[in-house]
Amino acid sequence: MKIRILLSGLAAFTSLKAFANETPAYLGVVNKADGTASFINLETQQTDLVINVGYFPHEITSSPDGSKVFVTNYGKEHVRSTSPKNHPGNTVSIIDMKNKSKSGELQLGTDACAPHGVLTSADGKRIYITCEDRQEVLVIDAVKNEISHSVPTLQAQSHMVTITEDESRAYTANFSPGTVTALDLKNRTILKQISVGPGTEGVALSPNKPFVYATSVLGGFLVKIDTNTLEIVQKVATDRSPVRVLPTPDGKLLIVNNSADGTMQIFDADTLDLIKRIKVGRQPIGLVVPNNDYAYTANMLDNSVSVINLKTMQVTSELKTGSKPDGITYIPASK
């Protein structure tokens, strides 16, 4: 199935400052209510660029070299909306960071998709997207701009996805059934449906140990899953509504943001002992941990991003966003 690229001459940016030959590192933030993605310069901590994307976008990711950004246009007013006026989206917006413009839309087929979780492979040649309404993970050939294939999860609302660096496995968090699906990406088969808890939403792999972590939003806890046995080996309570979990790149810490309590919790990744609880903004949703020094969380009700220094374990600043910020990504500096 080919993906049709709709070239857009309407970059649809709201503001654009002068860029030097070398582009600094950015945070890309999806603003759900505005239908935009904003790009915050991490040197100046100011928004340099705002680009229109699709209807009710949710998640965002960057290619490894920072040259392209992908935004999933979920299309429903709420993640679990049943309103007949809300239709699931079928597109992913592509943003060219070199030209600072939207270069097109990836079309994800004719059947309802409701694309949500999105990430790129380590070499940037593939994009992995969850289709909530089709209960599958789409694998996109980013070189040929076409759908390579899909891998079924057979679980409702496959929400977020994480993959191993060698792309041999994927794990999806499935909200409605409260499960994590372990997928064999090479054979395109389901290895196991792992029962986690109500409202399984966040999922992340350890960078250096055989574990995958998942959060139960409605249960208020975090689990550690052994990737060899695909069994839960540990479970700890969190604050209310843990929506995301991510490790630091060195694998030592786990960062969890809790939307109902407006907190970020930092756990020891090995023991799951709580190290620190940090008050951030109201309803933190999107989370990115690009290095061992900083974490960033998008606060949906405050229209802001909290910057957290992981050495001092304190909020160092608050960055302004558009309306209802959700997904967030780190875009490395590039020439």
C-alpha positions in Angstrom: 0.0 0.0 0.0 1.5 3.3 -1.1 1.4 6.4 1.1 0.4 9.4 -0.7 2.4 12.5 0.0 0.4 15.7 -0.1 2.9 18.5 -0.7 2.0 21.6 1.2 3.0 25.0 0.0 1.3 26.4 3.1 3.9 25.8 5.7 1.3 27.3 8.0 3.7 28.6 10.6 2.6 31.2 13.1 6.0 32.6 13.9 9.5 32.0 12.7 12.7 33.6 14.0 16.0 33.8 12.1 17.9 30.5 12.1 21.7 30.2 12.0 23.4 27.8 9.7 23.5 25.3 12.6 20.2 24.5 14.0 20.1 24.3 17.8 18.4 21.5 19.8 14.7 21.9 20.0 11.7 20.5 21.9 8.9 19.6 19.6 5.5 19.8 21.4 2.1 18.8 20.0 -0.7 21.2 21.0 -3.9 19.2 20.8 -6.5 21.9 21.0 -4.7 24.2 18.5 -3.9 21.4 16.0 -0.3 22.6 15.9 3.3 21.6 16.7 5.5 24.2 18.3 9.3 24.1 18.4 11.1 25.5 21.5 14.7 26.5 21.1 16.5 25.0 24.1 19.2 27.7 23.9 16.9 30.6 24.2 13.9 28.7 25.7 11.6 30.6 23.3 9.3 29.2 20.6 10.9 29.7 17.2 8.3 28.0 15.1 4.7 26.9 15.1 3.3 24.7 12.4 -0.3 23.6 11.7 -0.7 19.8 11.6 -3.9 17.7 11.7 -7.1 17.4 13.7 -6.4 16.6 17.4 -2.8 15.5 17.0 -1.4 13.5 19.9 2.2 12.2 19.6 5.4 13.4 18.0 8.8 12.0 17.2 12.0 13.1 15.6 14.3 11.2 13.2 17.7 10.4 14.8 19.5 13.2 12.9 16.8 15.7 13.7 16.1 16.4 10.1 12.4 15.3 10.1 9.6 15.3 12.7 6.5 13.2 12.5 3.2 14.0 14.2 0.3 11.6 14.5 -3.1 13.1 13.8 -5.3 11.1 16.1 -8.5 12.8 14.9 -10.7 12.3 18.0 -11.4 15.0 20.5 -10.5 12.7 23.3 -8.3 9.7 23.3 -11.2 7.4 24.3 -14.0 9.4 22.7 -17.1 7.7 21.5 -18.8 10.8 20.2 -20.2 10.3 16.7 -18.9 13.7 15.6 -15.3 12.7 16.3 -13.7 10.7 13.5 -10.4 8.8 13.8 -7.6 10.3 11.9 -5.6 8.6 9.1 -2.6 10.8 8.7 0.9 11.7 10.0 2.2 15.2 9.4 5.9 15.4 8.2 7.9 18.5 9.2 11.1 19.3 7.5 13.4 20.9 10.1 15.9 22.1 7.6 13.3 24.2 5.7 11.2 24.8 8.8 8.0 23.8 7.1 5.5 21.0 6.8 6.5 18.9 3.8 3.5 16.7 3.5 1.1 14.2 5.1 1.5 10.4 5.2 -1.8 8.7 4.4 -2.3 5.6 6.5 -4.9 3.8 4.4 -8.7 4.2 4.1 -9.8 2.2 7.1 -10.0 4.1 10.4 -6.6 4.2 12.1 -6.6 6.7 15.0 -2.7 6.8 14.9 -1.2 7.5 18.3 2.2 6.2 19.4 5.0 6.9 17.0 8.7 6.4 16.9 11.5 6.1 14.4 14.1 3.3 14.1 17.7 3.9 15.2 18.8 4.3 11.6 15.8 6.5 10.7 14.7 4.2 7.9 11.4 3.1 9.4 8.6 4.6 11.4 6.5 2.6 13.9 2.9 3.8 14.5 0.1 2.4 16.6 -3.3 2.3 14.9 -5.8 2.2 17.8 -8.9 1.5 15.8 -7.2 -1.2 13.7 -5.5 -2.9 16.6 -2.1 -3.0 14.9 1.4 -1.5 14.6 2.1 0.0 11.2 5.7 -0.2 9.9 6.5 2.6 7.5 9.3 2.6 5.1 10.6 6.1 5.5 12.8 6.0 2.5 10.2 4.8 0.0 7.4 6.7 1.7 5.1 3.7 1.8 3.6 1.2 4.3 5.8 -1.8 4.5 3.5 -3.9 6.5 1.4 -4.1 9.7 1.7 -6.3 12.8 -1.6 -7.0 14.6 -1.8 -6.6 18.3 -5.4 -8.0 18.6 -5.9 -5.6 21.5 -8.2 -2.6 21.6 -6.6 0.9 21.8 -3.0 -0.1 21.3 -1.8 3.3 22.6 2.0 3.7 23.0 4.8 1.6 21.4 8.5 0.9 22.1 10.9 -1.2 20.1 14.3 -2.8 20.7 17.2 -1.2 19.0 17.7 -4.1 16.6 13.9 -3.9 15.8 13.4 -7.6 16.6 10.6 -6.8 19.2 8.0 -4.3 19.9 5.9 -3.8 23.0 2.6 -1.9 22.9 0.5 -0.6 25.9 -3.1 -1.4 25.3 -5.4 0.9 27.3 -8.8 -0.9 27.3 -7.8 -4.4 28.0 -5.0 -3.3 30.4 -2.3 -5.3 28.7 1.2 -5.1 27.1 1.5 -6.9 23.8 5.0 -8.4 23.1 5.5 -8.6 19.3 8.0 -10.5 17.3 8.7 -8.0 14.5 10.7 -10.3 12.3 8.1 -13.0 12.2 5.2 -10.5 12.6 3.6 -12.6 15.4 2.4 -12.0 18.9 4.6 -13.5 21.6 2.3 -12.8 24.5 -0.5 -10.6 25.8 0.8 -9.6 29.3 -1.9 -8.6 31.8 -0.8 -5.4 33.5 -3.7 -3.4 35.0 -6.6 -1.1 34.1 -5.7 1.6 31.7 -2.2 0.4 30.6 -0.7 3.5 28.9 3.0 4.1 29.4 5.6 1.6 28.1 9.4 1.8 27.8 12.4 -0.5 27.5 15.5 -0.4 29.6 18.4 0.6 27.5 20.8 -1.9 28.9 18.9 -4.6 30.9 16.2 -7.1 29.9 13.2 -5.3 31.2 10.2 -3.4 29.9 8.3 -1.0 32.1 4.6 -0.2 32.0 2.1 2.0 33.9 -1.5 1.5 34.8 -3.2 4.9 34.8 -6.4 3.7 36.4 -4.6 1.3 38.9 -1.9 3.8 39.9 1.1 1.6 39.6 4.2 0.7 37.7 5.4 -2.7 36.7 8.7 -4.3 35.6 8.5 -7.1 33.0 11.3 -9.5 32.3 11.7 -9.6 28.5 13.1 -13.1 28.6 10.2 -14.7 30.4 7.6 -12.0 29.6 6.4 -12.2 33.2 5.9 -9.3 35.6 8.7 -9.4 38.2 7.9 -6.3 40.2 5.1 -3.9 40.9 5.1 -0.6 42.8 2.5 2.0 43.6 2.8 5.5 42.0 0.9 8.7 42.4 -2.4 9.0 40.7 -2.7 8.5 36.9 0.9 7.5 35.8 0.6 8.2 32.1 4.2 7.9 30.9 7.4 6.1 32.0 10.9 6.6 30.5 14.4 5.6 31.6 17.4 7.8 31.5 19.8 6.7 28.7 22.2 5.2 31.2 19.4 3.0 32.5 19.8 4.1 36.1 16.6 6.0 36.7 12.9 5.7 35.7 10.9 8.8 35.2 7.1 8.7 35.7 4.7 11.6 35.3 1.4 11.4 37.1 -1.4 13.5 35.4 -3.9 13.6 38.3 -1.4 14.7 40.9 0.7 17.0 38.8 3.9 15.2 39.9 7.0 13.6 38.4 8.4 10.6 40.3 11.9 9.4 39.9 12.6 5.7 40.7 15.7 3.6 40.9 15.3 1.5 37.7 16.8 -1.6 39.3 14.9 -1.7 42.7 12.0 0.6 41.8 12.6 2.4 45.0 11.2 6.0 45.0 14.1 8.5 44.9 12.2 11.8 44.5 8.8 13.2 44.0 8.8 16.6 42.1 5.8 18.9 41.7 5.4 20.0 38.1 2.5 21.6 36.3 -1.2 20.5 36.1 -1.9 17.3 34.2 1.5 16.4 32.9 1.2 14.1 29.9 4.0 14.1 27.4 7.4 13.1 28.6 10.9 13.0 27.0 14.2 12.2 28.7 16.9 12.9 26.0 19.9 12.6 28.3 21.0 11.8 31.9 20.8 15.5 32.9 17.3 16.7 32.0 13.7 15.5 31.6 10.8 17.5 30.1 7.1 17.1 30.7 4.2 18.8 28.9 1.5 20.1 31.3 -1.8 20.0 29.5 -3.8 22.3 31.8 -1.0 24.9 32.2 0.0 25.1 28.5 3.6 24.7 29.5 6.6 22.4 29.6 8.4 21.8 32.9 12.2 21.5 32.7 13.6 19.2 35.3 17.3 19.0 36.2 17.9 15.3 37.1 21.1 16.1 39.0 19.5 18.5 41.4 16.0 16.9 40.9 14.4 20.3 40.7 12.3 22.2 38.2 14.5 24.8 36.6 12.1 26.6 34.3 8.7 26.5 32.7 8.4 26.9 28.9 5.2 28.2 27.2 3.4 26.1 24.7 0.1 26.2 22.7 -3.2 25.0 24.0 -3.3 21.5 25.6 0.2 20.3 25.0 0.5 16.5 24.8 3.2 14.6 23.0 6.8 15.9 23.2 10.1 15.0 21.5 13.7 16.1 21.6 15.2 17.2 18.3 19.0 17.2 18.3 21.1 20.1 17.0 22.0 19.7 13.3 24.0 21.6 10.7 
